Amino acid sequence: MELMEAIEKRYSVRSYINRELEDDVVLKIMEVARLAPSAKNRQEWKFVIVRDRKKKERMVEVAKGQEFVKNAAAIIAGVSPETSYTMTCGVPARHIDIAIAMEHIALAAASHGLGTCWIGAFYQDKAKELLDVPDNCEVVSLMTLGYPEGEPPEKRRKSIDEIVCYERFC
Ligand SMILES: Cc1cc2nc3c(=O)[nH]c(=O)nc-3n(C[C@H](O)[C@H](O)[C@H](O)COP(=O)(O)O)c2cc1C
């Protein structure tokens, strides 16, 4: 599948069929996270993949009661040290680095006929405890992954005119 097709096809999947992920598919998808760019190529990230049914059930509470997370074949946590590199512009690189890698995962998943959903609504402390994340690290994002059930909804997006300006902020 072409990249544009995967971008257009990706949507937030909140309903999954009951099907395990093949190990080779998981590896293929994580390979794109490995290849993602990061500030200064520091690659200060770890991806914790949760596939255990009981642990996925406990992730519902971590994710503020979002029940659908337990039905995904896997939940991926993107983790980075809190002390990671802050760029000259004053922005900590870790949120950007993890976001790029996670979106690589989302697009690779779409190209394999899988669905994902970013999960930002989760309790940091509970996520760290359940996943044994060290104190000096932060779970930047969670993402569900699995075989989708149902059809994608229509995309609701602002127009290009509303979001793009030229030469100066408008
Ligand atoms: C950083 C981030 C956090 C998000 N957190 C959640 C979440 O906790 N639960 C959820 O159901 N969707 C979450 N979403 C999905 C967005 O609601 C979704 O991407 C947006 O509505 C656009 O829809 P689409 O992904 O289907 O194109 C999140 C998306 C992003 C990028």
The ligand as an SDF file (V2000), in Angstrom:
LIG
                    3D

 31 33  0  0  0  0  0  0  0  0999 V2000
   -2.3390   12.7200   21.0810 C   0  0  0  0  0  0  0  0  0  0  0  0
   -3.6870   12.0860   20.8590 C   0  0  0  0  0  0  0  0  0  0  0  0
   -4.3940   11.5860   21.9420 C   0  0  0  0  0  0  0  0  0  0  0  0
   -5.6170   10.9460   21.7310 C   0  0  0  0  0  0  0  0  0  0  0  0
   -6.2560   10.3630   22.8140 N   0  0  0  0  0  0  0  0  0  0  0  0
   -7.3810    9.6550   22.5830 C   0  0  0  0  0  0  0  0  0  0  0  0
   -7.9960    8.9410   23.6490 C   0  0  0  0  0  0  0  0  0  0  0  0
   -7.5510    8.9240   24.7960 O   0  0  0  0  0  0  0  0  0  0  0  0
   -9.1050    8.2080   23.3620 N   0  0  0  0  0  0  0  0  0  0  0  0
   -9.6520    8.1510   22.1020 C   0  0  0  0  0  0  0  0  0  0  0  0
  -10.6460    7.4510   21.9140 O   0  0  0  0  0  0  0  0  0  0  0  0
   -9.0750    8.8250   21.0740 N   0  0  0  0  0  0  0  0  0  0  0  0
   -7.9630    9.5600   21.2790 C   0  0  0  0  0  0  0  0  0  0  0  0
   -7.3620   10.1970   20.2270 N   0  0  0  0  0  0  0  0  0  0  0  0
   -7.9320   10.0840   18.8630 C   0  0  0  0  0  0  0  0  0  0  0  0
   -8.5170   11.3970   18.3460 C   0  0  0  0  0  0  0  0  0  0  0  0
   -9.7410   11.6520   18.9840 O   0  0  0  0  0  0  0  0  0  0  0  0
   -8.6630   11.2690   16.8260 C   0  0  0  0  0  0  0  0  0  0  0  0
   -7.3810   11.1100   16.2400 O   0  0  0  0  0  0  0  0  0  0  0  0
   -9.3360   12.4680   16.1890 C   0  0  0  0  0  0  0  0  0  0  0  0
  -10.6690   12.5880   16.6440 O   0  0  0  0  0  0  0  0  0  0  0  0
   -9.3560   12.3630   14.6620 C   0  0  0  0  0  0  0  0  0  0  0  0
  -10.0070   11.1850   14.2410 O   0  0  0  0  0  0  0  0  0  0  0  0
   -9.2850   10.0590   13.3870 P   0  0  0  0  0  0  0  0  0  0  0  0
   -8.0680    9.5940   14.1460 O   0  0  0  0  0  0  0  0  0  0  0  0
  -10.3120    8.9570   13.2520 O   0  0  0  0  0  0  0  0  0  0  0  0
   -8.8980   10.6280   12.0570 O   0  0  0  0  0  0  0  0  0  0  0  0
   -6.1600   10.8600   20.4220 C   0  0  0  0  0  0  0  0  0  0  0  0
   -5.4370   11.3640   19.3450 C   0  0  0  0  0  0  0  0  0  0  0  0
   -4.2140   11.9540   19.5470 C   0  0  0  0  0  0  0  0  0  0  0  0
   -3.4240   12.4220   18.3470 C   0  0  0  0  0  0  0  0  0  0  0  0
  1  2  1  0
  2  3  1  0
  2 30  2  0
  3  4  2  0
  4  5  1  0
  4 28  1  0
  5  6  2  0
  6  7  1  0
  6 13  1  0
  7  8  2  0
  7  9  1  0
  9 10  1  0
 10 11  2  0
 10 12  1  0
 12 13  2  0
 13 14  1  0
 14 15  1  0
 14 28  1  0
 15 16  1  0
 16 17  1  0
 16 18  1  0
 18 19  1  0
 18 20  1  0
 20 21  1  0
 20 22  1  0
 22 23  1  0
 23 24  1  0
 24 25  2  0
 24 26  1  0
 24 27  1  0
 28 29  2  0
 29 30  1  0
 30 31  1  0
M  END
$$$$
